[in-house]
Amino acid sequence: MIYPKIPLAQSIIEIFSAKGITNIIISPGSRNAPLTIGFAQNSNFKCYSIADERCAAFFALGIAQQTKQPTAIVCTSGSALLNYYPAVAEAFYSQIPLIVVSADRPQSKIDIGDGQTIRQENVFQNHSVFNANLTEEASVDNDLKINKAIETAILQKGPVHINAPFEEPLYETVETLSVQPTITHSEEILGTKIIDNSEEVASIWNSAKRKLVLIGVNEANAIDEKTIENLASDPSVVVLTETTSNLHHPGFIASIDTLITPFEEVDFLEFQPEVLLTFGGMIVSKRIKAFLRKYKPQEHWHIDTLRAYDTFSALTKHFVMQPNDFFNDLLPKTTFVESDYFSKIDKIYDLRKIRRQEYLEKTIFSDFKVFEKVIESLPKNSQLQISNSSAIRYAQLIDIDPSIEVFCNRGTSGIDGSTSTAIGAAVANGKQNIFITGDISFLYDSNALWNAYIPKNFKIILINNGGGGIFRILPGHEEKPVFNTFFETSHHLTAENLAMMYKLNYYTASDANSLDENIKLLYSNNDAPAILEVFTPTFENDVILKRFFKELI
């Protein structure tokens, strides 16, 4: 076995190995050479080399998203570290364990005019759950900090930062370890939790005739079937699921905006819940957030082992537990109360779905029509990754087969690393992966394709509407040069040459027939990763979507 000569690097590598950290994404550099040597030549680690640090961090995020285990990213000193920040922030808000290991100059070289140096210590302090600022020499104190960082990433499900200063020479190796690092063990308390004051909670639940359950980002198959059936059977309960909730039942409302966008004052008042129950991550629908902020529930209960955001300025209880534990404790104490809450909403939603189908059958080729066709085409039991901005919002309007898992970076809702995350996820889970993205998101993260690990069956469906189409949907859109240049970022770029450069199969579509034809080719050919670029009409997309909401009534 070959080891880096620097004892601190040895300690980091040995502790990572002992703690079971296996996936290491390394961005090439010089200052991090001791870590690169140690990780890459140790068979306990699966190492990936990705040059662009921003892409590397989102790639790692995708792996951690799938494995639910901490993934490490390793970089050199200086501005390289700062390129991790978008993914660190996403990991912080999406509760994904990410371990940043940054090589640094010794503190004596900081702020004296030395090259490739910045103030690296605590640089992620606002968006991390632990920061380990190591000293240059190996020590028990350093060991404890490294252990603590890994344990905190696991227990608090978030990003941690380990900053390690190394002095030259950096490339020397040895055949025996010079350290015996201290290994600690976390004291996580497992087991089923019960609700505090459960009788009082059950009493409030049983007396409420309008109970709304809203589910954000959630793992597939995470909620017990008996809980799903109970909620679906209760006449006083309406369940709203988002695309990223991965929760399905015929009695649940699967497209929130389709339901509530045409609502008027009287409808909102009738829909206003007495009890709002939420679990899962961030909510996509702006309309449901606006509704609940204006028509507040008497009680808002949020279930989460770590956090409870007061998203609607109405939070009354935070249940620090898993949703299954909550429902297993609560539901046996509940009774169905007489109510027409569900039946009224269900009737409205059934009509909305009929209107949606009628509209899609008559509408012209557009973003909305493409999303319908693309989502219908998805292979069963595949995984769908969706980029942010208009892509995830269109996806919210179309029913997705329950066998398909859906993911999107909703922590900070940024477009910056969607492609890299999707590729990392595809590498980690081994399923058939499809990534649906818009043109601006794709172009923004085009370095994601500078990646030697993309599975051959990885499919990108790129919807190119010539700019940031979401800004045409938002209020304030006017067809003026300032809008086209500074909001929509109008362009005439395509992915064709990028696909050629990175040796991806490339297909195009610009109408319904070419979409049907080429989407079949996209799925049938697995000799290389592939892009299907679908061109939609820039100036019609927003009109078609807005008209859809008007015709739902």
C-alpha positions as CSV (number, residue, x, y, z in Angstrom):
1,M,0.0,0.0,0.0
2,I,1.2,3.5,-0.9
3,Y,0.4,6.4,1.5
4,P,1.1,10.1,1.4
5,K,4.0,11.0,3.5
6,I,2.2,13.9,5.3
7,P,0.7,12.5,8.5
8,L,-2.4,14.8,8.5
9,A,-3.3,13.4,5.1
10,Q,-2.9,9.9,6.4
11,S,-5.2,10.6,9.3
12,I,-7.9,12.0,7.1
13,I,-7.8,8.9,4.8
14,E,-7.7,6.4,7.6
15,I,-10.6,7.9,9.5
16,F,-12.7,8.1,6.3
17,S,-12.0,4.4,5.7
18,A,-12.8,3.4,9.2
19,K,-16.1,5.5,9.0
20,G,-17.2,3.7,5.8
21,I,-17.0,6.8,3.5
22,T,-16.5,5.2,0.1
23,N,-17.4,7.7,-2.6
24,I,-14.7,10.3,-3.2
25,I,-15.0,12.9,-5.9
26,I,-11.6,14.6,-6.6
27,S,-11.0,17.7,-8.6
28,P,-7.4,17.7,-9.8
29,G,-5.0,20.2,-8.2
30,S,-1.6,20.4,-6.5
31,R,-2.2,21.4,-2.9
32,N,-4.6,18.4,-2.5
33,A,-2.0,16.0,-3.9
34,P,-1.5,14.2,-0.5
35,L,-5.2,13.4,-0.3
36,T,-5.5,12.4,-4.0
37,I,-2.6,10.0,-3.6
38,G,-4.0,8.5,-0.5
39,F,-7.6,8.1,-1.7
40,A,-6.9,7.0,-5.2
41,Q,-4.5,4.3,-4.2
42,N,-6.7,2.8,-1.5
43,S,-9.1,0.1,-2.6
44,N,-11.6,1.0,0.1
45,F,-12.6,4.1,-1.9
46,K,-14.4,4.6,-5.2
47,C,-12.8,7.7,-6.6
48,Y,-14.0,9.9,-9.4
49,S,-12.0,12.6,-11.1
50,I,-14.1,15.7,-12.2
51,A,-12.2,18.8,-13.1
52,D,-14.9,21.5,-12.6
53,E,-15.5,21.8,-8.9
54,R,-19.0,23.1,-9.2
55,C,-20.0,20.1,-11.3
56,A,-18.0,17.8,-9.0
57,A,-19.9,18.9,-6.0
58,F,-23.3,18.5,-7.7
59,F,-22.2,15.1,-9.0
60,A,-21.4,14.1,-5.4
61,L,-24.8,15.5,-4.3
62,G,-26.5,13.2,-6.8
63,I,-24.6,10.2,-5.4
64,A,-25.4,11.1,-1.8
65,Q,-29.1,11.8,-2.8
66,Q,-29.3,8.2,-3.9
67,T,-27.2,6.3,-1.4
68,K,-28.3,8.4,1.6
69,Q,-24.6,8.1,2.7
70,P,-22.1,10.9,3.0
71,T,-20.1,11.6,-0.2
72,A,-16.8,13.4,-0.1
73,I,-15.5,16.1,-2.4
74,V,-11.8,17.0,-2.4
75,C,-10.2,20.1,-3.9
76,T,-7.1,22.2,-4.0
77,S,-6.7,25.5,-2.3
78,G,-8.0,28.9,-3.4
79,S,-11.0,29.7,-5.5
80,A,-11.5,26.0,-6.3
81,L,-13.2,25.7,-2.9
82,L,-15.7,28.5,-3.6
83,N,-17.0,26.7,-6.6
84,Y,-18.5,24.0,-4.2
85,Y,-20.8,26.6,-2.6
86,P,-23.9,26.2,-4.8
87,A,-24.0,22.4,-4.1
88,V,-23.2,23.0,-0.4
89,A,-26.2,25.3,-0.1
90,E,-28.4,22.8,-1.9
91,A,-27.2,20.0,0.4
92,F,-27.9,22.2,3.4
93,Y,-31.5,22.9,2.5
94,S,-32.2,19.5,1.0
95,Q,-30.7,17.7,4.0
96,I,-28.1,15.7,2.0
97,P,-24.9,14.5,3.7
98,L,-21.9,16.0,1.8
99,I,-18.3,16.2,3.1
100,V,-16.1,18.9,1.7
101,V,-12.4,18.3,2.2
102,S,-10.3,21.3,1.1
103,A,-6.6,21.4,1.0
104,D,-5.1,24.7,2.2
105,R,-1.9,26.6,2.7
106,P,-0.6,26.8,6.2
107,Q,-2.1,29.7,8.1
108,S,1.3,31.5,7.9
109,K,0.8,31.8,4.1
110,I,-2.7,33.3,4.2
111,D,-3.1,37.0,3.5
112,I,0.6,37.7,2.8
113,G,0.3,37.7,-1.0
114,D,1.0,34.1,-1.6
115,G,-0.5,32.5,-4.6
116,Q,-3.8,30.6,-4.7
117,T,-4.8,31.4,-1.2
118,I,-8.0,32.7,0.3
119,R,-9.5,32.6,3.8
120,Q,-10.8,29.1,3.6
121,E,-11.6,28.4,7.3
122,N,-15.4,28.5,8.0
123,V,-16.1,29.7,4.4
124,F,-19.4,27.7,4.4
125,Q,-20.4,28.6,7.9
126,N,-23.8,29.9,7.0
127,H,-24.7,26.8,5.1
128,S,-23.0,23.9,6.8
129,V,-23.7,21.8,9.9
130,F,-20.1,21.5,11.1
131,N,-16.7,23.0,10.2
132,A,-13.4,21.3,11.1
133,N,-10.5,23.7,10.8
134,L,-7.5,21.4,11.2
135,T,-3.9,22.3,12.2
136,E,-1.0,21.4,10.1
137,E,0.3,18.6,12.3
138,A,-1.5,15.3,12.9
139,S,-3.0,15.3,16.4
140,V,-5.8,13.8,18.5
141,D,-7.6,17.1,18.4
142,N,-7.6,17.0,14.6
143,D,-8.7,13.3,14.6
144,L,-11.7,14.3,16.9
145,K,-12.7,17.1,14.5
146,I,-12.6,14.8,11.5
147,N,-14.7,12.2,13.3
148,K,-17.1,14.8,14.4
149,A,-17.5,16.2,10.9
150,I,-18.4,12.8,9.5
151,E,-20.8,11.9,12.3
152,T,-22.5,15.3,12.0
153,A,-23.0,15.0,8.3
154,I,-24.8,11.7,9.0
155,L,-26.8,12.7,12.0
156,Q,-27.8,16.1,10.8
157,K,-28.1,15.2,7.1
158,G,-26.1,18.1,5.8
159,P,-22.8,19.4,4.4
160,V,-19.7,19.6,6.6
161,H,-16.4,21.2,5.8
162,I,-12.9,19.9,6.7
163,N,-10.1,22.3,5.9
164,A,-6.7,20.7,5.9
165,P,-3.4,22.8,5.6
166,F,-0.5,21.1,3.9
167,E,3.1,22.4,3.5
168,E,5.3,21.3,0.6
169,P,6.6,18.9,-0.5
170,L,3.2,17.5,-1.4
171,Y,3.9,14.4,-3.6
172,E,6.1,12.3,-1.4
173,T,4.9,8.8,-0.5
174,V,5.7,6.1,2.0
175,E,4.8,2.4,2.4
176,T,3.9,2.4,6.0
177,L,1.6,4.6,8.1
178,S,3.2,7.0,10.6
179,V,-0.1,7.6,12.4
180,Q,-2.7,5.6,14.3
181,P,-5.7,8.0,14.3
182,T,-8.4,8.0,16.9
183,I,-11.7,6.6,15.8
184,T,-14.9,7.6,17.6
185,H,-18.4,6.3,17.4
186,S,-21.6,8.4,17.2
187,E,-24.3,8.0,19.8
188,E,-27.3,8.1,17.6
189,I,-30.4,6.9,19.4
190,L,-32.6,4.8,17.2
191,G,-36.1,3.5,17.9
192,T,-39.7,4.4,17.4
193,K,-40.9,7.7,18.8
194,I,-44.3,8.6,20.1
195,I,-46.3,11.8,20.0
196,D,-46.1,14.0,23.1
197,N,-49.6,14.8,24.3
198,S,-51.0,12.4,21.8
199,E,-54.5,12.4,23.3
200,E,-54.7,16.2,22.8
201,V,-53.4,15.9,19.3
202,A,-55.9,13.2,18.5
203,S,-58.7,15.3,19.9
204,I,-57.9,18.3,17.7
205,W,-57.6,16.0,14.7
206,N,-60.9,14.2,15.4
207,S,-62.8,17.5,15.9
208,A,-61.6,19.1,12.6
209,K,-63.8,18.7,9.6
210,R,-61.3,20.1,7.1
211,K,-57.8,18.6,7.3
212,L,-55.3,19.2,4.6
213,V,-52.2,17.1,4.2
214,L,-49.5,18.6,2.0
215,I,-46.4,16.6,1.1
216,G,-43.2,18.0,-0.4
217,V,-40.0,16.3,-1.4
218,N,-40.2,12.7,-0.2
219,E,-38.5,9.3,-0.7
220,A,-40.4,6.7,-2.7
221,N,-42.0,3.9,-0.7
222,A,-41.3,5.8,2.5
223,I,-44.9,5.9,3.9
224,D,-46.7,2.8,5.1
225,E,-49.6,1.6,2.9
226,K,-52.0,1.5,5.8
227,T,-51.4,5.2,6.4
228,I,-51.9,6.0,2.8
229,E,-55.2,4.1,2.8
230,N,-56.4,5.7,6.0
231,L,-55.8,9.2,4.7
232,A,-57.4,8.4,1.4
233,S,-60.5,7.0,3.2
234,D,-61.1,9.9,5.6
235,P,-63.9,12.2,4.3
236,S,-62.4,15.1,6.2
237,V,-59.0,14.8,4.7
238,V,-57.6,16.1,1.4
239,V,-54.1,15.1,0.5
240,L,-52.1,17.2,-1.9
241,T,-49.0,15.6,-3.4
242,E,-46.3,17.2,-5.4
243,T,-44.3,15.5,-8.2
244,T,-41.3,15.2,-5.9
245,S,-43.4,13.6,-3.1
246,N,-43.2,10.2,-4.8
247,L,-46.5,9.4,-3.1
248,H,-49.5,8.1,-5.1
249,H,-53.1,7.2,-4.6
250,P,-56.1,7.7,-6.8
251,G,-57.8,9.8,-4.1
252,F,-54.9,12.2,-3.7
253,I,-54.6,15.5,-5.6
254,A,-51.5,15.1,-7.8
255,S,-51.5,18.5,-9.5
256,I,-52.1,21.2,-6.9
257,D,-52.0,24.1,-9.4
258,T,-54.5,22.4,-11.7
259,L,-56.9,22.3,-8.8
260,I,-56.6,25.7,-7.2
261,T,-55.5,28.1,-9.9
262,P,-59.1,28.8,-11.0
263,F,-60.4,29.2,-7.4
264,E,-62.2,32.4,-6.4
265,E,-62.7,33.8,-3.0
266,V,-65.6,31.6,-2.1
267,D,-63.7,28.5,-3.2
268,F,-60.6,29.4,-1.1
269,L,-62.7,30.0,1.9
270,E,-64.3,26.5,1.6
271,F,-60.9,25.0,1.0
272,Q,-59.3,26.7,4.0
273,P,-58.2,23.9,6.4
274,E,-58.7,23.8,10.1
275,V,-55.6,21.6,10.4
276,L,-52.7,21.6,8.0
277,L,-50.4,18.6,8.3
278,T,-47.1,18.8,6.3
279,F,-44.1,16.6,5.9
280,G,-41.3,16.2,3.3
281,G,-39.0,18.8,1.9
282,M,-39.5,22.0,-0.1
283,I,-42.8,22.8,-1.8
284,V,-42.7,23.8,-5.5
285,S,-46.2,25.3,-6.0
286,K,-46.2,29.0,-5.4
287,R,-50.0,29.0,-5.5
288,I,-50.4,26.7,-2.6
289,K,-48.0,28.7,-0.6
290,A,-49.9,31.9,-1.4
291,F,-53.2,30.3,-0.5
292,L,-52.0,29.0,2.9
293,R,-50.4,32.3,3.8
294,K,-53.6,34.2,3.1
295,Y,-56.1,31.6,4.4
296,K,-54.2,30.3,7.4
297,P,-55.1,27.1,9.1
298,Q,-55.9,27.2,12.9
299,E,-53.2,24.5,13.3
300,H,-50.2,23.8,11.2
301,W,-48.3,20.6,12.2
302,H,-45.0,19.7,10.6
303,I,-43.4,16.3,10.9
304,D,-39.6,16.2,10.5
305,T,-36.7,14.7,12.6
306,L,-34.6,17.9,12.1
307,R,-36.3,21.0,10.9
308,A,-39.7,22.7,10.7
309,Y,-39.8,25.7,8.5
310,D,-42.7,28.1,9.2
311,T,-43.4,28.4,5.4
312,F,-47.0,29.7,5.9
313,S,-46.4,31.8,9.0
314,A,-48.9,29.5,10.8
315,L,-46.7,26.8,12.4
316,T,-48.1,25.6,15.8
317,K,-46.5,22.2,16.3
318,H,-43.3,20.5,15.2
319,F,-43.2,16.7,15.6
320,V,-39.6,15.6,15.8
321,M,-40.1,12.1,14.4
322,Q,-40.5,10.1,11.2
323,P,-43.9,10.4,9.5
324,N,-44.5,6.7,9.8
325,D,-44.0,6.9,13.6
326,F,-46.3,9.9,13.8
327,F,-49.1,8.2,11.9
328,N,-48.7,4.9,13.6
329,D,-49.2,6.6,16.9
330,L,-52.0,9.0,15.9
331,L,-54.2,7.1,13.5
332,P,-55.3,4.3,16.0
333,K,-56.6,7.1,18.2
334,T,-58.6,8.8,15.4
335,T,-62.2,8.4,14.1
336,F,-63.6,9.6,10.8
337,V,-65.7,12.7,11.3
338,E,-68.6,13.4,9.0
339,S,-67.5,15.9,6.4
340,D,-67.9,16.8,2.7
341,Y,-64.4,18.4,2.5
342,F,-62.9,15.6,0.4
343,S,-66.0,14.9,-1.7
344,K,-66.3,18.5,-2.8
345,I,-62.6,18.8,-3.7
346,D,-62.5,15.4,-5.4
347,K,-65.5,16.3,-7.6
348,I,-63.8,19.6,-8.6
349,Y,-60.5,17.8,-9.3
350,D,-62.2,15.1,-11.5
351,L,-63.7,17.9,-13.6
352,R,-60.3,19.7,-13.8
353,K,-58.6,16.5,-15.1
354,I,-61.3,16.2,-17.8
355,R,-60.7,19.8,-18.8
356,R,-56.9,19.2,-18.8
357,Q,-57.2,16.3,-21.2
358,E,-59.6,18.2,-23.5
359,Y,-57.2,21.1,-23.6
360,L,-54.1,19.0,-24.3
361,E,-55.8,17.2,-27.1
362,K,-56.6,20.4,-28.9
363,T,-53.5,22.5,-28.1
364,I,-50.7,23.1,-30.5
365,F,-47.1,21.8,-30.1
366,S,-45.6,23.7,-27.2
367,D,-43.8,23.2,-23.9
368,F,-46.9,22.0,-22.2
369,K,-47.7,19.5,-25.0
370,V,-44.1,18.2,-25.0
371,F,-44.2,17.6,-21.2
372,E,-47.3,15.6,-21.6
373,K,-45.8,13.4,-24.4
374,V,-42.4,13.1,-22.7
375,I,-43.8,12.1,-19.3
376,E,-46.2,9.6,-20.9
377,S,-43.2,8.0,-22.7
378,L,-41.1,7.4,-19.5
379,P,-40.2,3.7,-19.0
380,K,-41.8,2.1,-15.9
381,N,-39.6,1.7,-12.9
382,S,-37.2,4.3,-14.2
383,Q,-35.9,7.4,-12.3
384,L,-36.7,10.9,-13.4
385,Q,-34.5,13.8,-12.6
386,I,-36.0,17.3,-13.4
387,S,-34.2,20.6,-13.6
388,N,-35.6,23.7,-11.9
389,S,-37.4,26.7,-13.2
390,S,-40.2,26.0,-15.7
391,A,-39.3,22.3,-16.1
392,I,-40.4,21.2,-12.6
393,R,-43.4,23.5,-12.8
394,Y,-44.7,21.9,-16.1
395,A,-44.0,18.5,-14.7
396,Q,-46.3,19.3,-11.7
397,L,-49.2,19.5,-14.2
398,I,-48.9,16.0,-15.7
399,D,-49.6,12.7,-13.9
400,I,-46.5,10.5,-13.6
401,D,-46.6,6.7,-13.4
402,P,-46.4,5.6,-9.7
403,S,-43.5,3.3,-10.5
404,I,-41.2,6.2,-11.5
405,E,-39.1,7.9,-8.8
406,V,-38.8,11.7,-9.2
407,F,-36.0,14.0,-8.0
408,C,-35.3,17.7,-8.3
409,N,-32.9,20.0,-6.5
410,R,-35.5,21.9,-4.5
411,G,-33.3,23.0,-1.6
412,T,-32.3,26.3,-3.2
413,S,-34.3,25.7,-6.4
414,G,-31.3,26.6,-8.5
415,I,-30.6,25.7,-12.1
416,D,-26.9,25.6,-11.7
417,G,-26.1,21.9,-11.1
418,S,-29.2,20.0,-12.2
419,T,-27.4,18.0,-15.0
420,S,-24.4,17.2,-12.8
421,T,-26.8,16.0,-10.0
422,A,-28.7,13.8,-12.4
423,I,-25.5,12.2,-13.7
424,G,-24.3,11.5,-10.2
425,A,-27.6,10.0,-9.3
426,A,-27.5,7.8,-12.4
427,V,-24.1,6.6,-11.5
428,A,-25.2,5.7,-8.0
429,N,-28.5,3.9,-8.5
430,G,-28.0,1.9,-11.7
431,K,-31.6,2.4,-12.9
432,Q,-32.7,3.7,-16.2
433,N,-32.3,7.5,-15.7
434,I,-34.0,10.2,-17.6
435,F,-33.2,13.9,-17.1
436,I,-35.7,16.5,-18.3
437,T,-34.3,20.0,-18.5
438,G,-34.7,23.4,-20.0
439,D,-32.3,25.1,-22.3
440,I,-30.9,27.7,-19.9
441,S,-30.4,25.1,-17.1
442,F,-28.7,22.8,-19.6
443,L,-26.4,25.4,-21.0
444,Y,-25.6,26.8,-17.5
445,D,-24.3,23.3,-16.4
446,S,-22.9,22.1,-19.7
447,N,-19.6,21.2,-18.1
448,A,-21.6,18.4,-16.4
449,L,-21.0,16.5,-19.7
450,W,-17.2,16.8,-19.1
451,N,-17.5,13.6,-17.1
452,A,-16.1,10.1,-17.8
453,Y,-18.7,8.3,-15.8
454,I,-22.0,9.0,-17.6
455,P,-23.9,5.7,-18.0
456,K,-24.6,4.6,-21.5
457,N,-28.4,4.5,-20.9
458,F,-28.5,8.0,-19.4
459,K,-31.0,10.1,-21.4
460,I,-31.3,13.9,-21.5
461,I,-34.5,15.4,-22.8
462,L,-33.7,19.0,-23.5
463,I,-36.7,21.4,-24.1
464,N,-35.3,24.4,-25.9
465,N,-37.7,27.3,-26.1
466,G,-35.0,29.8,-26.9
467,G,-34.6,31.4,-23.5
468,G,-35.8,31.5,-19.9
469,G,-39.4,30.7,-20.7
470,I,-40.5,30.9,-17.0
471,F,-40.1,34.7,-17.1
472,R,-42.8,34.9,-19.7
473,I,-45.2,33.1,-17.3
474,L,-44.4,35.3,-14.3
475,P,-46.2,38.7,-13.8
476,G,-44.5,41.7,-15.4
477,H,-43.6,40.2,-18.8
478,E,-43.5,42.8,-21.6
479,E,-42.1,42.2,-25.0
480,K,-39.3,44.7,-24.8
481,P,-35.5,44.5,-25.4
482,V,-34.7,44.8,-21.7
483,F,-36.9,41.7,-21.0
484,N,-35.5,39.6,-23.9
485,T,-31.9,40.4,-22.9
486,F,-31.9,40.5,-19.1
487,F,-34.7,38.3,-18.1
488,E,-35.4,35.7,-20.8
489,T,-31.8,35.5,-22.0
490,S,-32.9,34.9,-25.5
491,H,-30.5,32.8,-27.6
492,H,-30.2,30.6,-30.7
493,L,-27.9,28.0,-29.3
494,T,-28.4,24.2,-29.6
495,A,-26.8,21.2,-27.9
496,E,-25.7,19.6,-31.2
497,N,-22.0,20.5,-31.0
498,L,-21.8,19.8,-27.3
499,A,-23.2,16.3,-28.0
500,M,-20.7,15.8,-30.7
501,M,-17.8,17.0,-28.5
502,Y,-18.7,14.7,-25.7
503,K,-19.7,11.8,-28.0
504,L,-23.3,11.6,-27.0
505,N,-26.0,10.5,-29.4
506,Y,-28.1,13.4,-30.5
507,Y,-31.7,13.6,-31.7
508,T,-34.0,16.5,-32.4
509,A,-37.8,17.1,-32.6
510,S,-39.8,20.2,-33.5
511,D,-43.3,18.8,-33.9
512,A,-45.5,16.0,-32.6
513,N,-44.4,13.5,-35.3
514,S,-40.7,14.0,-34.9
515,L,-41.1,13.9,-31.2
516,D,-42.9,10.5,-31.3
517,E,-40.3,9.1,-33.7
518,N,-37.1,10.3,-32.0
519,I,-38.2,9.6,-28.4
520,K,-38.4,5.9,-29.5
521,L,-34.9,6.1,-30.9
522,L,-33.7,7.8,-27.7
523,Y,-34.8,4.8,-25.6
524,S,-33.9,2.1,-28.0
525,N,-30.3,3.0,-28.5
526,N,-28.1,2.5,-25.5
527,D,-24.6,2.4,-27.0
528,A,-23.9,5.9,-25.6
529,P,-25.6,8.6,-23.5
530,A,-28.0,10.6,-25.5
531,I,-29.7,14.0,-25.8
532,L,-33.1,14.5,-27.4
533,E,-33.4,18.3,-28.0
534,V,-37.0,19.4,-28.5
535,F,-37.5,22.9,-30.0
536,T,-40.7,24.6,-28.9
537,P,-42.2,28.0,-30.0
538,T,-40.8,30.8,-27.9
539,F,-43.7,33.2,-28.2
540,E,-46.6,30.8,-27.9
541,N,-45.6,28.7,-24.8
542,D,-46.7,31.2,-22.1
543,V,-50.0,32.0,-24.0
544,I,-50.8,28.3,-24.1
545,L,-50.1,27.7,-20.5
546,K,-52.1,30.8,-19.3
547,R,-55.0,29.8,-21.5
548,F,-55.0,26.3,-19.9
549,F,-55.6,27.7,-16.5
550,K,-58.4,29.8,-17.8
551,E,-60.1,26.9,-19.5
552,L,-60.1,24.6,-16.4
553,I,-63.4,25.9,-15.1
